[in-house]
Amino acid sequence: MTGRQDFGARRSLAGLFLFPVVKALAAVGVFACAPAGGLAVATVTPAVAVPLVESLEYPAWFLTPGPALAGTVVSFATVGLQRAAAESAAVVDAREAVARARRVRIELDAAFQSGLGVALTSQGERFREIALSPVPDSVRLIASAAVRGTLFALVAGPRQTIELPGVTLIAVPATPPEWVRTLPRGEGVVYAVGVAPATFREAAGWLEADRHGRAQLAASVSSRVRTLAMGAGRDEATVTTVSSAVTLADLVVEGRWRDRSTCFVLVRGRVLEAQ
Amino acid sequence: MSKRASVLFALSLISLAACGGSGTVTTAGTGPSPVNVNRLPDWFTNVPTDANTMYAAVTAESRDLQLAINKAITDGRNNLAQQMEVKFEGLSKRFQEETGLGADAQLIDQFTQAYKGIVSQTINGSRAAKQEIVNTPAGGYRAYVLVELPIGQASQALMQRVRANEQMYTRFRASQAFEELQKEVERYEASQRPRP
């Protein structure tokens, strides 16, 4: 199936009535954002019970891609007036990602500094990905869905045949999948979980979680860790560096999940070379 | 715009400005967060033990989610490197005692260089086997991570280095410590073979 279906308008009946109410209340300042939590209720209490969130739904092929979608990538674009333009933009963006998924060199350098008895740490990072497979001239759009103003596009390589059993939106499960807490094992492959804060920009959280997952994958295969400690006791400061350079193949996203504030992505790859 | 509408607009702006915080903007969501603030993960308090695997249970806190996780995992890898060094140091001492190599400083030096090369170069094949993320009362994140490393891979690398040095290999292979190292390597190699 290669249908392009619009799911943007689909919403639960309760959501249709209540979401505008939440938005209206937010507009007059009833809700204020907590520093790092969900929506916090300010001092004004609404007269009626209003759910603070609407249920989250994503295409099934996005949350649980499954083995049938190996080799595909998900690309994003902002949905404007022209849906076709958003799809074109997403497809163009996907070309490099398709090449990277086949074979990629990942170089990671990170440094952490913990200062002078303070528990908090700062971090600097350099992350570089080089596609080792040629970037295809064209790729194929398998399916797309508009979710809260963002177009999610499932894209495959030019010669890849994908049979999509059906395109439906499914709700994000309330409880996290097992892999969020326990990393799976697989013969001849390595796994990692990427994590990123969810933001109003749908694509940003997912893309960053995906990138973080690939960085974790590289560090898991091979890491050179060095620590320099200075001072002692309350004056102690440490600098830890970690570097990694690996070549991976057949990168696949096996699962995605999110809660109110965080996106989780399970990535899998095959190790070709590690330094 | 009427005066009333202007006041309403200004209040909305103030409300939006309060959203600045840590820069993390949260959105609508589903069920509960996969964390429990009041409970430490079981594996953090009772770190698993296994003859073929080394474990490091670590934690780190930050206002930045990824930083908390990255720091915890890196600390875990650092911890594993130290455990590995202690293990190989012990092996080196046993070699000295068993083979009476105390006087042969050069050979011991070579062995030390062999294992230190493995320990300090890189940690290969470590994985963040388990993780929990907790929202802290201060509005940040605390990551608990269990990092694991199969011992066999490093033992195999050390064995290859020992074998490459004929003099060292000849002196060590009759010892019990060598036999233990050999067993570790065999266990690891067996675990790497594809199962039917």
Chai-1 contact restraints between the chains, C-beta under 6 A:
chainA,res_idxA,chainB,res_idxB,connection_type,confidence,min_distance_angstrom,max_distance_angstrom,comment,restraint_id
A,A27,B,S12,contact,1.0,0.0,6.0,A-B,restraint_1
A,G29,B,L11,contact,1.0,0.0,6.0,A-B,restraint_2
A,G29,B,S12,contact,1.0,0.0,6.0,A-B,restraint_3
A,G29,B,S15,contact,1.0,0.0,6.0,A-B,restraint_4
A,A32,B,S15,contact,1.0,0.0,6.0,A-B,restraint_5
A,A32,B,A18,contact,1.0,0.0,6.0,A-B,restraint_6
A,C33,B,C19,contact,1.0,0.0,6.0,A-B,restraint_7
A,P35,B,G21,contact,1.0,0.0,6.0,A-B,restraint_8
A,P35,B,S22,contact,1.0,0.0,6.0,A-B,restraint_9
A,P35,B,G139,contact,1.0,0.0,6.0,A-B,restraint_10
A,A36,B,S22,contact,1.0,0.0,6.0,A-B,restraint_11
A,A36,B,T24,contact,1.0,0.0,6.0,A-B,restraint_12
A,A36,B,G139,contact,1.0,0.0,6.0,A-B,restraint_13
A,G38,B,T26,contact,1.0,0.0,6.0,A-B,restraint_14
A,V53,B,A28,contact,1.0,0.0,6.0,A-B,restraint_15
A,V53,B,G29,contact,1.0,0.0,6.0,A-B,restraint_16
A,E54,B,A28,contact,1.0,0.0,6.0,A-B,restraint_17
A,L56,B,T30,contact,1.0,0.0,6.0,A-B,restraint_18
A,F112,B,K71,contact,1.0,0.0,6.0,A-B,restraint_19
A,A119,B,E61,contact,1.0,0.0,6.0,A-B,restraint_20
A,T121,B,K71,contact,1.0,0.0,6.0,A-B,restraint_21
A,Q123,B,L67,contact,1.0,0.0,6.0,A-B,restraint_22
A,V172,B,T30,contact,1.0,0.0,6.0,A-B,restraint_23
A,A174,B,T30,contact,1.0,0.0,6.0,A-B,restraint_24
A,A174,B,G31,contact,1.0,0.0,6.0,A-B,restraint_25
A,P176,B,P34,contact,1.0,0.0,6.0,A-B,restraint_26
A,V180,B,P34,contact,1.0,0.0,6.0,A-B,restraint_27
A,T182,B,K130,contact,1.0,0.0,6.0,A-B,restraint_28
A,L183,B,R127,contact,1.0,0.0,6.0,A-B,restraint_29
A,L183,B,A129,contact,1.0,0.0,6.0,A-B,restraint_30
A,V195,B,I69,contact,1.0,0.0,6.0,A-B,restraint_31
A,P197,B,T24,contact,1.0,0.0,6.0,A-B,restraint_32
A,P197,B,L65,contact,1.0,0.0,6.0,A-B,restraint_33
A,A198,B,T27,contact,1.0,0.0,6.0,A-B,restraint_34
A,T199,B,V25,contact,1.0,0.0,6.0,A-B,restraint_35
A,F200,B,V25,contact,1.0,0.0,6.0,A-B,restraint_36
A,F200,B,T27,contact,1.0,0.0,6.0,A-B,restraint_37
A,H212,B,Q66,contact,1.0,0.0,6.0,A-B,restraint_38
A,S220,B,R127,contact,1.0,0.0,6.0,A-B,restraint_39
A,S222,B,T122,contact,1.0,0.0,6.0,A-B,restraint_40
A,S222,B,N124,contact,1.0,0.0,6.0,A-B,restraint_41
A,S223,B,R77,contact,1.0,0.0,6.0,A-B,restraint_42
A,S223,B,I123,contact,1.0,0.0,6.0,A-B,restraint_43
A,R224,B,T122,contact,1.0,0.0,6.0,A-B,restraint_44
A,V225,B,R77,contact,1.0,0.0,6.0,A-B,restraint_45
A,V225,B,N78,contact,1.0,0.0,6.0,A-B,restraint_46
A,T227,B,N78,contact,1.0,0.0,6.0,A-B,restraint_47
A,T240,B,T74,contact,1.0,0.0,6.0,A-B,restraint_48
A,V242,B,T74,contact,1.0,0.0,6.0,A-B,restraint_49
A,D259,B,G29,contact,1.0,0.0,6.0,A-B,restraint_50
A,D259,B,S33,contact,1.0,0.0,6.0,A-B,restraint_51
A,R260,B,T26,contact,1.0,0.0,6.0,A-B,restraint_52
A,R260,B,G29,contact,1.0,0.0,6.0,A-B,restraint_53
A,S261,B,T26,contact,1.0,0.0,6.0,A-B,restraint_54
